[in-house]
Amino acid sequence: MSDSRKVRKIHFYIVAIVTAFFSIFSAVVMTEPGQSLNLPRSWTVAYYHYSEYFIALNMALLAYLWYLHTKAKLWTNRRMRWASKGVLVCIISANFLLSLLFPPRQTDAIYMTVAQANNQLRKEEIIYAVEINGDVRGFPRSHLRIPHIAGDTIGGEEVAMTFCGLSNLPVVIDQDIGHGEKADLGILIQTHNNLVMVERNSGDLIQQITMETEFGESDIKQYPNTMMTWEAFKEIYPDAEVFIYPFDRWMDKLLVKAFDKPMEKQFDPERGAIFPTLDMADERLNAKEQVWGLNSDGKQIAFTHEFAKQNPVYEFEMAGKPYVLVYSEEYDIVNLFSLEKEGQRVTFGEINFKGETDSEWGRLEQVPTQNGIFWMVWSHWFPETKLMS
């Protein structure tokens, strides 16, 4: 072999290795394997922010590899085609895979009556009830796992239920996230066991648990939701509508089966998180214990289910504002309400889980809380949280 051919061969294989490494790394950093390897969140954000340049670089490397191939003829055309397919698969995985697997139902969600939904839901199914201006929707946890987002107009307000299965966290937001137009929400990835959404109009990223945006200023309004069983929901809200995901794609059943084992692990108190990206340093509770968290004005507090049972009406203050926690033994419901109305602190004798009191103040305003979120996720994102257990 001549020296010039050796040089071309070395050059070709260096470019081939660089192309393969860059392609695979891009796919890994933007999909679940990257989280399994505990790659930094900043890498994911950076790749997304400059994704157009990364795609262009990936394609340029592939084009250059083809150019070298035409000169050196070290591989067969068939091997080059397979290599090209591999690069394209990596590009698709890095930039489009999760949005294809988990299409949001922000604008085309299907809702049924309680009677219709009753045929599809078990009595112990977890439901997140959203009531706005007397209008109620129910969102079954199992029907949120694939789309992650379901939108509707509730009580005259255009809202979206967002859900992260890894955190076990539902968060209801206004569909205008502060840009003066209806947001176009999609799924990007999860970081530190919590969902990251993309707002396609602005290109911004939204971390679900904090509702903080990555690149721009947004003022995202949140609405409260109440966690309960289907048995309780249909008794309390017999006239409500219920979100039902149709599971009508060929891949949906495969995704559900793929979820089963990992989610068993995520809920198992004896096992760690699916993705080892959490601090896990706060051992005040079992990592998998579910808590009800309040994040307001830079302060956080979390309540365990047991604390709520032992203190069914618990008044407290946080960041100078008065609140009351209410637990319903009948329905096993935990809710938080503001004790401030018209600039005054509310006093009452009796109160129920809907915030209805026997005082002149009437019904209190429910406060958006993180219902049933795993302690390991809550304490990771809010390490300074106060805990009531």
Secondary structure, DSSP 4 states (H G I P E B T S, - for coil): --HHHHHHHHHHHHHHHHHHHHHHHHHHHTSHHHHHTT--HHHHHHHHHTHHHHHHHHHHHHHHHHHHHHHH--S-HHHHHHHHHHHHHHHHHHHTHHHHHS--BTTT--EEEHHHHTTT--TT-EEEEEEETTEEEEEEHHHHTTT-EEEEEETTEEEEEEEETTTTEEEEEES--SSSS---EEEEEEETTEEEEEETTTTEEEETTTTEESSS-----EE--EEEEHHHHHHH-TT-EEE-----SHHHHHHHHHHHHHHHHHH-TTS--SSS-S-----SS-TT-EEEEEEETTEEEEEEHHHHHH-SEEEEEETTEEEEEEEETTTTEEEEEE-EETTEE---S-B-TT-BBSSTT-BPPBPP-EEEEEHHHHHHH-TT-EEE-
